Amino acid sequence: MYSKGTSSNVGLSQGLSQETMATTSTISIAQVDVMDVSQGAYTI
C-alpha cells in the first residue's frame, strides 16, 4: 500500500517536471523566433 502510493507520487512529479521542461523549451524557441525576426528587420 505504502510503496504503491510512493511510486504514484514519483510518477506524478516526473510527469510535472517533463511538462515544465516542454513548456520551457517551447518558450525558448519562441524567443529565438522573435530574435530572428527582429534581426531580419534590422538587416532589411
N, C-alpha and C positions, 0 to 999 in steps of 0.2 A: 504494500500500500504506500509506504513512505517513499520507496525508490521510484515507484510509478509517478508520484507527484513531482519528485525532484527532476526526473527525466523530462516531464512535460514542461516544467519551468525552464529547463535548459533549452529545449526546443523553441519555446516562445522567445527567449532572449536572443537566440541565434537568428530567428526569423526577423526580429525587430532590427538587429544590427545590420542584417543583409538589406533590409528595406531602407534603412538610413543611408547605407553606403550607395545604394542605387539612386536614391534621391540626390545625394551629394554629387555623384558623378554626372547626373543629368544637369544639375545647376552649373557645374564647372564647364560642361560642354556648351551650355547656353552662353556663359560668359565669354568663352573663346569665340563663339559665333559673333557676338556683339563687337568684340575687339577686331575681328577680321573685317566686319562691315565698316567700322569707323576708320580703320587704316585704309581700306579701299576708297572711302570717300575722300580722305585726305590726299591720297595718291592722285585721284582724278582732279 
